[in-house]
Amino acid sequence: MGRSTTVVSPLVAALFAVLLASCAGVVEGAPSVAGVGEPIYGLPVSDHSRVELAAAAAARDIAPCSLLDENLVASLGQVTAFGPVGDLSTCHAELVPPRGTPANPVWVEVTVGEREPTEETGAGEATAGIEVRPAVGALPGTCTLYFSLPPVAGVPADDATAPGRWGHVSYLDGAGGTGDSAAGDDCAEARIVLGSITGRLRTPVPLRSEIPLAQQDPCRVVEKMSGRGVETFTPGSRPYECLLTLRGGDAASVQLALSPEPSQTGGPEAVELDGKTFTYFRDTRECHYYFYPGAVFDTNLPSSPVSERDKRTNRLTASVAASAPSCDDAETLVLAAAEMFDY
């Protein structure tokens, strides 16, 4: 495939590499052999993979920003930024608490669809079918509460192959615990937010995201890979990642995400493949190709203080990445992804 190259910002490459590192990786217990059931996206899948795909789809049906009540967050301080970030499964709010300063904002985040809690958790409490587990060992001024997502429709609750998905709410006092946490309890605000979240999870109101990319299954790329060497596929540890096994046993992945707006100068190559432009970089393990469908949007709020209004880190655009040990395989994956997700 012929390439023409230009250059993109190194900051973009570094940020995207962090995103890939945080989202990628083969999950322990994920299936590694082809299934024998009915095909999905043209490949037979195991019963375990079928349930995993259903659980990931159900998680994608829950937009994290529909769970995080902006008015409730505003009761905790002046909200300066609000919107989705990261791999589309997280909604982030920044706020200045009473007697706080813009230099040390509070962060409130809600993440939906994790395969399991990523931190050590304490004893769980179940209320109306939703289990809550606090993360242990948090730094002062920080609290994370994990919550189980509702059962997946069509999957029996007693199905041993039906692993549930999780979400979490985090509260981080940027001043390191010196802010206005109610009664000195670092989890007071997180519990307030969580109460609203669990209430919304129990309602039948649709919670779908308005971002077109968030309505896509990254594993759909398999539809465009017929005869090109995909042996197995399964959702990743977050619902916007698909892990693939290529012919020969190489692991590859496709991720749907939100990234900072790409700079026009400096950084990794911008390459042309089959008449389309992609950003490319290689680390010690894999080749990475990605592109940016859709328009840039800004999570900064007009009511933010002047010093906060133009934070470039809050200007985001949808991104699609394909990664594989072989650059030829990564090229094939990203071209297939462009056919599926370049809206």
N, C-alpha and C positions, 0 to 999 in steps of 0.2 A: 504494500500500500504506500503510495507516494506521500511525502510530508513536506510542508513548508512551515518554517518556524519563525515565531516572534518571541517576546519575553513577557512574563507576568510577575507580579510582586512576590518577593520571598516571604513576606508576612502571610500572604494568602496560602502559600505552600506549607508554611509551618503550622498555621491554624488548621488547615485541612488534614495534615498529617496527624495532629493531635486528635481530631475528630475520628479519623480512621482507627487510630490506636484505641480510642475509647469505645468504639462500636464494634470493631472487628474481633476475630478470633473464634476458633471452633469451640463450641459449647460442649462441655463434658456430657456424655450420654446422648449426643445427637446421633441420628442414624448414619451409618457409613456404608451401607449396602443398599442396592436397589430394592424397592418394594415389589410386591406381586399383586397389588390391588388394582383397582380401576385407575386409568391414567388421569393426572391433573397436569394441565399445560403440556400434554403430550407425552409425559413420562409416568410409568407406574410408580406408586408410592406406598410405603408401608402404612399400617394402621396408625402407628405412632406419629408419622409425619403428617398424615391426614388430620389428626387431632391438633397437632402443632400449627398447621396452616389455618385451621378454623379458629384457634385461640388468638393467633396473630391478627387475623382479619377482624375479629371482634374487638381487639384492642385498638386497631386503626379506626374503628367506628366511633371511638371516643376522642373527640378533640380536646387536648389538655386545656386550651384556653376557654373551653366551655365549662370546665370544672372549676377553674380559678375565677372566683367572683371579683371583678375589678372594683366594684363598690365596697365590698368587704375589705379588700386590700387597702382602699383609700381611707378606711376608718382607722388604719394603723399608722398613717402618715401621708405625706404628699407624694403621690405616684408620679414618677418622672419617666418611666418606660414600662410598656406592657405589650407582650406579644410572644409568639412562638420562637424558639431558638433550637439550635442543635439538630438532632436527627428527626425533627417533626413530632417527636413524642413528648416534648417539654414546652411548657409555657413559663415565661420568666417575667417577674415584676421587680422593678427597682423603686424604692421609695425613701424619702427622708422622714424619719420619725420625729415626733415632738422633741424639741431641744436637741435634735441631731443636726448634722451638716451634710451638704452634698458631697463633701470629700469622703465621707464614710457612710455610704448608703446601706440600707437594709435590702437584702434580696429575698424574695419569696418565689419558690419554684415548685411546679407540679409536673411530675413525669408519669406517663401512663404506658403500660405494656411490657414491663421488664419480665424476663423469664423467671427471675427469682431476686430477692433482695441482694444487693451487691455489697452490703456491709453486714457485720455481725449484728444480730438483733436480739432484743430481750423477749420475755414471755409475751405471747399474743393474747389479745382480747377480742372476742367475736361479738358483734352487734348486728342483728338483723341480717346475718349471712355474710357480713364483711369483717374480715379479720384485720386487726391493726397490730403492728409490731414496731416498737421504737428501736432506732439504731442505738448501739451502746458505744461509749467511749468518745462521744462528740466533744469538740473543742468548746470552750466557754462562748456563749452567745450563739451557739449553733444547735439546731434540733432537726432531725429527720424522722418522720413517721411513715412506715410502709403500710400500705393497705392492699388487700386482695381485691381483684376485679370480680364482678358478678360471674356466675357460671355461664359457659358458652351454650347458646341455644343449639339443641340437637345433639349435644354430647351428654350422656348420662353422668350424673354427679358421682356415681360409684365406679365409673370407668377408670381402671387402674392406669390406662395409657393417657389419661386426660390431665396433664399438668396445668395448673392454673397460671394466670399472669398477674403481675403485681403493678402497683404504682407507688409513688411516694410524694410527700410534701416536705419541702425543706425550708427552714427559716434561718438566715445567716445575718447576724448583726455585724456590719462592716467595721464597727468600732471595737470588735473583739469582746463583746459582753458588757460594754460600758454604756449601751443605749438604754432605751426605756422599756425593756422587757417587763411585762406586768408582774408585780410582786416578786421580781427577781427570778421568775421561773422561765428558763430558756425555751421551754416547749409551750408556753401559754399561747403565743400567737399561732404556732403551728397547729395546735389543737383547735383553735377557732376556725382556721382555714379548713382543716380536715373535716370538721363538723358540717361545713357547707358542702364539701366534696362528696361525702358519703350520702348526704341528702339528695344531691343531684344524681348520683349513681343509681338510686332507687327509683327514680322517676322514669317513665317511658318516653320522655321527650327526646327526639333525635339530637345527638351531640356531634354530628359530623363537622369536620373542618371545612372551611371555605377555600383552602389552598388546594388547587387542582392536584398537585403532586401528592398531597397527603391522602388522596382518595385512591391511590394506586398501590398495588401489591408488587414489591420489587422482584418477587419470584416470577412475575409474568414474563420477564425477559427470556425465560426458558422457551416460551412460544416461538421466539425468533431464533432459537439455537438448535432447531431440529437438524439432526445429522451433523452437528458441529462439535460433538464430543462431550456433552453434559451427561454424566452418569446418574447423579443424585442431586437433590436440592432440598433445603429445609430452611425455615425462618431462623434468623439469628437471635441473639440475646435481647434485641429490641425489635419491634414489629416492622421497622422500615429498613431492615437488612435481610438479605437472602444469602445463604451460604451454599455454594455449589461445589460438587466434586467433578472435576473434568476427567476426560479419558486419560488413563495413566495414573490417576490418583491425586493429582494436584488440586489443592483447595483454592477456590476463588470466591469472590463476593461482589455483590452489587448493593450500594447504599443510596437511599434517598434522604436528603438532608437540607438544612438551611445553613448557609455560610456567609461570612462577610462579603460585601460587594467586592468583586475582583478589581485589582488595580490594573492599569493599562501598561505599566512599565516595571521592569525588574522582576526577577524571580524565575520560576520554572518555564519551560517552553510552552508556547501555544502552537499546537501542531494541527495540520489539516489532514484529515482522513476521509477519503471518498467525498471531497467537496464540503465537509463540515469541519468546524473548528472545535478543538478540544484542548484542555490544559493537561500537560503530562509531567510527571516526575517519577523518579525511581528511588526507593530507599534500599536498605541492605537485603530486604526479603522479596519485595514485590514491585511490579510496575503499576502505576495508578494513572488512570485517565478519567477526566470528569468534565462536565459541561454545565451550563447554567440556563435552564429553561425559565421563561416567565420574567416578570418585571421585578425590579428592586422595590422593597417596601421598608418602611421605617417604623421602629417600635417606640421612638421618642414621642412624648406627648407635647402638644402645643403649650400646655400649662406649665411645663417644666421650667425651672430656673434657667436664665440665659446661659449659665456655665454648663448646663447639662443638655441643652436643646439639640446640639449638633454632634453628639457622639457618633463617630463613624462605626464603632463596633455594633451599634444598634441599627445599622442599615444592612439588611439581609436580602439574600436572593436564593431561590431554590437551587439545589445542586444535585447532580446524579453522578455517582462514582462507580467505576468498575476496577477491580484489582485482581491480579493474578501473578504467579511467579514468572511466567513467560509474557513478554511484552506483546507477542503475537496474539496470545489468548486474551490479554487485557484489551487489545484493540478490537478483537472480535466481540467481546462482551460489551464494550462501550458503544460500538456501532449498533448492536442489537438493542441496547438500552435507549439509544437515541431514537430508534424507530418506534419504541414503545412509549417513551416519556417526554419527548421534545414537543411540548404543547406550545 
